[in-house]
């Protein structure tokens, strides 16, 4: 199936490590969006044991990734990376569909999806 989001090697390694540490090696890695945040949409990432009928499923280096149909509309072409710095590490998300984002970078909107903006 078509790959909706691209995870870099570093991101895949970090997700696999997190899965191992939490005993979730057999889970899917789910990436999605939900309404909220200052700009209207927020990213969501986590482990899931259930694939839904409308999920897009693809694999990267043995990591099984799910993106639901609605999220796929605004995530297509998105790159997820993991960066380690002096203050620790974290995932970075580059979404070419985002036309505006909040200062913290976890909330965004696209030209066609405004979401449900909330106060920061």
N, C-alpha and C positions, 0 to 999 in steps of 0.2 A: 504494500500500500504506500501511497505517497507520503513522503516525510514532510510534516508540517513545520516542525521546529528542528533546528540543527543544534546538537550538543557537541561542544568541543571535547577533545580527548580529556582535558583536565576536568571538565564538568562531569563526564561519564565516570572517571576515576573517583571523584568526590562522592557522587551519588552512590556508586557501588560500595564505597567505604562506609557511608552512612547506613546503607542497607545492612551491611555485615554487622556493624556495631549495634544495630537495633533488632537483629534477628529477622530481618525482612528480605532475605536474599531471593525468595520466590515471588515477591510482589512486583507489580508494575510500577513504573514511575509515571505519575499523572501530572500533566502540565495543563493549566487552564487559566481562565480569567473569570472574575465575578464583578458585579456592580459594587461600587464604593470607592473610597479614597478621594482625595481632593480633586482629582481630574476626572473621575467618573468610573474608571475601570481599574482593577487591581489584579496582579498576577497571583497565581496559586500553584504550588508545587508540593507533592507529597507522594506517599506510597498508597497503593490501592490493590486489593486482591480480586476485584470484580471488574470485568470488562463489560461495558454497556453496548447495546445493539448499535447505537449511532457513533461509537468511538472510532477514531482513526488509530490504528495500531501500527507501529514500526519499530525497528530495532537498530541500535547503534552499539557495536562492540559487545554484544551479548546483553545489553540493557534493553528491556522491553518498555516502550514508551507509549502512553495513551494520551490523546487529546480529544475532548468531546467535540461534537459537530459545531456547536455555537462558538466555542473558543477558537476553533480552527479558522473561522472567518476573520478574526483579528490577529491571529498568531502566525499566519502563513508567512514564511520567510524569516522568522525570528531566530536569532542565535543566542544560546545560553552558554556562558563561559563561567569558569571558576577562577578567581584571582586570589593569590595569597600575598599579603603585604605585611608591613611592620606592625600594624594594628590588628592582624588576624586575617581571615579569609572570608570570602563571600561570593555568591553568584551574581553575575552581571547579565542583564538582558538587553539585547539590542533588537528592537522591534521596528522594522522599516515602515510599518503601517501607522505608528504613533505620530500624531501631529502636534501633540502637546503632552507634557508630563509635569508632575509636581517636583518640587525641589529635592525630595528624597529619592525620586526615581522609581518608586514602587507603584505609582498610580499614573494612568495615562488615558488618552482618548484617541480615537481614530476619526477620519473624515466621515465615516458612516456609522460609527458606534460611539455615542457620548456617555453611555453608562448612567450611573446615578451618583453624581458628585455629592460629597459630604464635607462638612467642615473639618479642617485639620486640627 
